[in-house]
Amino acid sequence: MVTNFTQDSVWRYLIRTIRDPEKPNTLEELEVITESSVEVQEINEEDYLVIIRFTPTVPHCSLATLIGLCLRVKLQRCLPFKHKLEIYISEGTHSTEEDINKQINDKERVAAAMENPNLREIVEQCVLEPD
């Protein structure tokens, strides 16, 4: 659980261990996310804005939306403070980044995706903490 709301703590304790949906590697190992991909801004004493930018391994990655969903689910579950969460594909790194950015930042689409049992199972495996 993150208790110190910094770029480093969000990176180190929450997102660097998320697994890729189709490879046996973490997003960190594949350099999909790095510590510099994380931005934490204090809005006021109780609220924070957390921005994550990730870079798919290829410009036509078919799993980019799923990777964004995994990031969102993990952070929503684990951030112990009031926050606004924005997740984006790094500019210029995916052929449909604008469409994917809309999907992974739309609450209704995220909720609908998580109602799909197959998709939910994949997300659960990706965000599962390593032993």
QUIFENGI-V527209 format. One record per residue. PSI is psi in whole degrees, 0 to 359 (* if undefined). D_CENTER is the distance of its C-alpha to the mean C-alpha in Angstrom with 2 decimals. Layout:
psi=PSI d_center=D_CENTER
psi=PSI d_center=D_CENTER
//
This chain:
psi=135 d_center=16.04
psi=127 d_center=15.43
psi=342 d_center=18.71
psi=116 d_center=18.75
psi=76 d_center=16.35
psi=166 d_center=15.90
psi=312 d_center=13.62
psi=315 d_center=14.92
psi=321 d_center=14.49
psi=317 d_center=10.83
psi=303 d_center=10.41
psi=317 d_center=13.25
psi=347 d_center=12.99
psi=310 d_center=9.48
psi=340 d_center=6.92
psi=340 d_center=9.68
psi=0 d_center=10.99
psi=134 d_center=8.44
psi=150 d_center=10.83
psi=143 d_center=11.16
psi=336 d_center=12.42
psi=351 d_center=15.79
psi=159 d_center=16.53
psi=23 d_center=17.36
psi=163 d_center=15.31
psi=164 d_center=12.19
psi=329 d_center=9.66
psi=312 d_center=11.69
psi=326 d_center=14.89
psi=358 d_center=14.20
psi=31 d_center=13.29
psi=324 d_center=10.23
psi=149 d_center=8.82
psi=170 d_center=11.54
psi=324 d_center=12.53
psi=353 d_center=13.58
psi=350 d_center=10.16
psi=135 d_center=9.78
psi=129 d_center=12.22
psi=121 d_center=13.57
psi=132 d_center=16.56
psi=121 d_center=19.04
psi=313 d_center=20.30
psi=192 d_center=23.08
psi=338 d_center=23.99
psi=345 d_center=21.81
psi=143 d_center=18.93
psi=152 d_center=16.03
psi=123 d_center=13.79
psi=122 d_center=10.38
psi=129 d_center=9.25
psi=132 d_center=6.56
psi=127 d_center=8.19
psi=156 d_center=7.77
psi=109 d_center=10.99
psi=155 d_center=11.83
psi=333 d_center=14.81
psi=152 d_center=17.18
psi=347 d_center=17.68
psi=24 d_center=18.17
psi=120 d_center=15.41
psi=349 d_center=15.75
psi=10 d_center=12.51
psi=319 d_center=10.24
psi=319 d_center=9.77
psi=322 d_center=9.16
psi=315 d_center=6.47
psi=320 d_center=4.69
psi=318 d_center=6.18
psi=316 d_center=5.36
psi=314 d_center=1.90
psi=312 d_center=4.49
psi=312 d_center=7.18
psi=314 d_center=6.93
psi=318 d_center=6.90
psi=324 d_center=9.41
psi=327 d_center=11.43
psi=344 d_center=11.72
psi=118 d_center=12.18
psi=19 d_center=15.98
psi=162 d_center=16.73
psi=133 d_center=16.89
psi=157 d_center=14.10
psi=135 d_center=12.96
psi=127 d_center=9.30
psi=129 d_center=8.88
psi=131 d_center=6.31
psi=153 d_center=8.61
psi=138 d_center=9.90
psi=135 d_center=12.26
psi=131 d_center=15.59
psi=11 d_center=17.96
psi=0 d_center=15.89
psi=143 d_center=15.78
psi=335 d_center=18.79
psi=39 d_center=17.25
psi=323 d_center=14.48
psi=314 d_center=16.02
psi=317 d_center=16.07
psi=319 d_center=12.51
psi=320 d_center=11.41
psi=316 d_center=13.82
psi=311 d_center=12.64
psi=354 d_center=8.99
psi=13 d_center=10.51
psi=113 d_center=13.51
psi=319 d_center=13.95
psi=318 d_center=16.70
psi=321 d_center=15.02
psi=315 d_center=12.07
psi=318 d_center=14.91
psi=319 d_center=17.02
psi=319 d_center=14.60
psi=349 d_center=14.30
psi=343 d_center=18.12
psi=116 d_center=18.51
psi=323 d_center=19.44
psi=315 d_center=18.74
psi=317 d_center=15.20
psi=319 d_center=14.63
psi=319 d_center=16.25
psi=314 d_center=14.06
psi=315 d_center=10.83
psi=318 d_center=12.94
psi=323 d_center=14.03
psi=324 d_center=10.75
psi=356 d_center=9.68
psi=132 d_center=13.37
psi=139 d_center=14.44
psi=155 d_center=16.80
psi=* d_center=20.45
//
